[in-house]
Amino acid sequence: MSLRPDVLLAFFCMALATYAARAGGYAVLRLWRPPRFVEAMLTHMPGCIFVSFILPSVAAGGPWHVLAASVAVVMMVFTRMLTASLLAGVAALWIMLG
Amino acid sequence: MSASSPVTFTWAGFYDGLRLVLPLLPSFAPFGMVVGVLSAGEGLSLLEAGLMSAMVFAGTSQLVALGAWGSPVPILAVTLAVFVINMRMAPMSAALAPWFNGLRGWRLWASLFTVTDHSFALSVNEMRRGKRDAALLLGLGVPSWLSWVAMVCLGHVLAGVVTLRPGHPLLFAGLATMCALLVTLWRGRGDILPWGVAGAAGLTVQAVGLGQPWPVLAGALIGSAAGAWRDRSRA
C-alpha cells in the first residue's frame, strides 16, 4: 500500500482545483450583488447546464446513443421512475450495440 | 424563490436527501469501477486510488486526469485539466445560493463539497418546491461520496478480473441518469427557448472542436441569458 509524495501532492492540487470550481460560483455571488438580469439567468441555469452537457456527449456517441438517451427521457416522462428510466436507457443501448 | 422563510438544517432534511439519492447509487457503480481499473493501470496503489476519489470526488475529471497521468506526475497538467472539467460546477453552486446563504462554518464548507451533477438536479428541484432544509445536500452527498470511494476501490481490486472497457453499454448509466434527471427539471413551455438555445450552443461549440467543459459552459451561459432576456421583454 504505497503512498508516494508526488502523487499525494497531485491529489492535493486536484482537490483544491475541484473545490475552487465547486465553491467559486457561490463565492462570487456572496461578494457581489448580481444585477436582476443575472438573477433571472440563474433561475434558467439548472436545465441549461444539463441540456448542454447531455446533448453534445450523447451526440458524440452516435445515433444509437441518441436513441438510447431518448428511451431514458420518454420512460421518465411517462413513469417518473428514475431507476427504471436509467435501466431502460442502458438496456436499449446494450440491445442496439448487440 | 422565496427568500422569506429562513433556511434550516435538520436531521429530517438529511434523511430526505438519503431517500432521494439511495435508489440512484447503483447507476454510478460502473463509472466508479472504471476509474478504479484505470487507476490500477496507471500504477496507483489501492490507498492512492481511494484517496484521490475521497479528495477530488468528481468522476469525469478523475478519468481525464488518469488519462494524462505519468511518472513523475505532471501535476500542473492534471490540475488544470481537473479545474477546466469541473468549472461546470460553478454555476451549480451559484444557483443553489439561496440555501448556501443560510449556512455558516463547517455546514457551508461541507455542503459546498457535495455539489455534483446528480445532487444538484435533485436539490434544485427540492429548492424550487419551496423546501428550505439545506441539510438535504449532506443527505445526498454523504452516501454519494462513500459509494464513490467504495466503487473506485472495488474497481481497483478487481482490475485484471473485470474488463469494463470505455464504450461498454453499462457506462451509459451515468448519462442515462442525467437524461432522467433532466426530465425532473422541466417546468413547462417557458423552458423550450432557453433549453433549445443551450443545446444548440453546446452542439455548436463541440462541432468547432472544443471538448468539455466548453460546450456546457457556453450552453449554460447563452441558454440562460436567452431565458432571462425573454423574461425581461415579457415583463
Contacts between the chains, C-beta under 8 A, distances in Angstrom:
chain1	res1	chain2	res2	distance
A	1	B	45	5.4
A	1	B	46	6.3
A	1	B	47	4.6
A	2	B	45	4.6
A	2	B	47	7.3
A	2	B	48	7.2
A	3	B	45	6.8
A	3	B	47	5.5
A	3	B	48	6.0
A	3	B	51	7.3
A	4	B	48	7.5
A	6	B	72	5.3
A	6	B	73	5.2
A	6	B	75	7.3
A	7	B	44	7.0
A	7	B	48	5.5
A	7	B	73	5.9
A	8	B	48	7.9
A	8	B	51	7.5
A	9	B	73	7.7
A	9	B	75	6.2
A	10	B	73	4.4
A	10	B	75	4.8
A	10	B	78	5.8
A	10	B	79	7.4
A	11	B	48	7.7
A	11	B	51	6.0
A	11	B	52	5.1
A	11	B	55	5.2
A	11	B	56	7.0
A	12	B	55	7.3
A	13	B	75	5.6
A	13	B	78	7.6
A	13	B	79	4.1
A	14	B	52	7.2
A	14	B	55	7.2
A	14	B	56	5.0
A	14	B	61	7.5
A	14	B	62	7.9
A	14	B	65	6.1
A	14	B	78	6.2
A	14	B	79	5.7
A	14	B	82	4.6
A	15	B	55	3.9
A	15	B	56	5.3
A	16	B	79	7.9
A	17	B	79	5.1
A	17	B	80	7.7
A	17	B	82	5.0
A	17	B	83	3.8
A	17	B	86	7.0
A	18	B	56	5.2
A	18	B	57	7.2
A	18	B	58	5.2
A	18	B	61	6.6
A	18	B	82	5.9
A	18	B	83	7.4
A	18	B	86	4.9
A	18	B	89	7.9
A	19	B	112	7.4
A	19	B	113	6.6
A	20	B	83	7.0
A	21	B	83	6.0
A	21	B	86	3.9
A	21	B	87	5.2
A	21	B	88	7.9
A	21	B	89	5.0
A	21	B	90	5.6
A	22	B	86	7.1
A	22	B	89	4.7
A	22	B	90	7.5
A	22	B	92	7.8
A	22	B	93	5.8
A	22	B	112	5.5
A	22	B	113	6.6
A	22	B	115	4.7
A	23	B	93	6.2
A	23	B	112	4.5
A	24	B	90	4.6
A	24	B	93	7.3
A	25	B	89	7.1
A	25	B	90	3.4
A	25	B	91	5.3
A	25	B	92	6.6
A	25	B	93	4.3
A	25	B	94	3.5
A	25	B	95	7.8
A	26	B	93	3.9
A	26	B	94	5.7
A	26	B	96	7.0
A	26	B	97	5.6
A	26	B	100	5.1
A	26	B	112	6.6
A	28	B	90	7.8
A	28	B	94	6.9
A	29	B	94	5.3
A	29	B	97	4.9
A	30	B	97	7.7
A	30	B	100	8.0
A	30	B	101	7.7
A	37	B	225	8.0
A	37	B	228	5.3
A	37	B	229	7.9
A	37	B	232	6.8
A	38	B	228	7.7
A	40	B	227	7.2
A	40	B	228	3.6
A	40	B	231	5.2
A	40	B	232	6.8
A	41	B	221	7.8
A	41	B	224	4.1
A	41	B	225	5.8
A	41	B	227	7.1
A	41	B	228	4.5
A	42	B	91	7.7
A	42	B	94	6.0
A	42	B	95	5.1
A	42	B	97	7.5
A	42	B	224	7.2
A	43	B	1	7.4
A	43	B	95	7.9
A	43	B	224	7.9
A	43	B	227	7.6
A	43	B	228	7.9
A	44	B	191	7.8
A	44	B	194	4.5
A	44	B	223	6.7
A	44	B	224	3.8
A	44	B	226	8.0
A	44	B	227	3.5
A	44	B	228	6.4
A	45	B	91	5.0
A	45	B	92	7.7
A	45	B	94	7.2
A	45	B	95	4.6
A	45	B	220	5.9
A	45	B	224	4.9
A	46	B	92	7.7
A	46	B	95	5.7
A	46	B	120	7.1
A	46	B	121	6.9
A	46	B	124	4.7
A	46	B	185	5.4
A	47	B	182	7.1
A	47	B	185	4.6
A	47	B	186	7.2
A	47	B	187	7.7
A	47	B	191	5.6
A	47	B	194	6.8
A	47	B	195	5.4
A	47	B	198	7.4
A	47	B	223	7.9
A	48	B	194	5.5
A	48	B	195	6.5
A	48	B	197	7.9
A	48	B	198	3.8
A	48	B	219	6.0
A	48	B	220	4.8
A	48	B	223	3.6
A	48	B	224	4.8
A	48	B	227	7.4
A	49	B	88	6.3
A	49	B	91	6.1
A	49	B	92	6.6
A	49	B	120	7.8
A	49	B	198	7.9
A	49	B	216	6.2
A	49	B	219	7.5
A	49	B	220	4.6
A	50	B	117	7.9
A	50	B	121	6.7
A	50	B	178	6.1
A	50	B	181	6.8
A	50	B	182	4.6
A	50	B	185	6.2
A	51	B	182	6.7
A	51	B	195	4.8
A	51	B	198	4.6
A	51	B	199	4.7
A	51	B	202	7.1
A	51	B	219	6.5
A	51	B	223	6.9
A	52	B	198	4.4
A	52	B	199	6.2
A	52	B	201	6.3
A	52	B	202	3.4
A	52	B	215	5.8
A	52	B	216	4.9
A	52	B	218	7.0
A	52	B	219	2.1
A	52	B	220	5.8
A	52	B	223	6.4
A	53	B	88	6.7
A	53	B	117	7.4
A	53	B	178	6.9
A	53	B	202	7.3
A	53	B	212	7.5
A	53	B	215	7.5
A	53	B	216	4.4
A	53	B	219	7.6
A	54	B	175	6.5
A	54	B	178	5.4
A	54	B	179	6.1
A	54	B	182	6.3
A	55	B	199	4.5
A	55	B	202	5.3
A	55	B	203	5.8
A	55	B	219	7.8
A	56	B	202	4.7
A	56	B	203	5.7
A	56	B	205	7.6
A	56	B	206	4.1
A	56	B	212	7.5
A	56	B	215	4.3
A	56	B	216	7.7
A	57	B	175	6.0
A	57	B	212	7.5
A	58	B	175	6.3
A	58	B	179	7.9
A	59	B	203	6.2
A	59	B	206	7.3
A	60	B	206	7.0
A	61	B	172	7.9
A	65	B	172	7.1
A	65	B	175	7.7
A	68	B	172	6.3
A	68	B	176	7.1
A	69	B	175	6.6
A	69	B	176	7.0
A	69	B	179	5.0
A	72	B	176	4.4
A	72	B	179	4.1
A	72	B	180	5.5
A	73	B	179	5.1
A	73	B	180	7.3
A	73	B	182	7.0
A	73	B	183	5.9
A	75	B	180	7.5
A	76	B	179	7.2
A	76	B	180	4.2
A	76	B	183	4.0
A	76	B	184	7.5
A	77	B	183	5.6
A	82	B	23	6.2
A	82	B	24	6.4
A	82	B	177	7.4
A	82	B	180	5.2
A	82	B	181	7.4
A	83	B	23	4.9
A	83	B	24	7.4
A	83	B	26	7.7
A	83	B	27	7.5
A	85	B	176	7.3
A	85	B	179	7.6
A	85	B	180	4.1
A	85	B	183	7.7
A	86	B	27	5.2
A	86	B	173	5.9
A	86	B	176	4.2
A	86	B	177	4.7
A	86	B	179	7.7
A	86	B	180	5.4
A	87	B	176	8.0
A	88	B	176	7.9
A	89	B	172	6.5
A	89	B	173	7.9
A	89	B	175	7.8
A	89	B	176	3.3
A	89	B	179	6.3
A	89	B	180	7.5
A	90	B	169	5.9
A	90	B	170	6.5
A	90	B	172	5.3
A	90	B	173	5.2
A	90	B	176	5.6
A	93	B	169	4.6
A	93	B	172	4.9
A	93	B	176	8.0
A	94	B	169	4.0
A	94	B	170	7.9
A	97	B	169	5.7
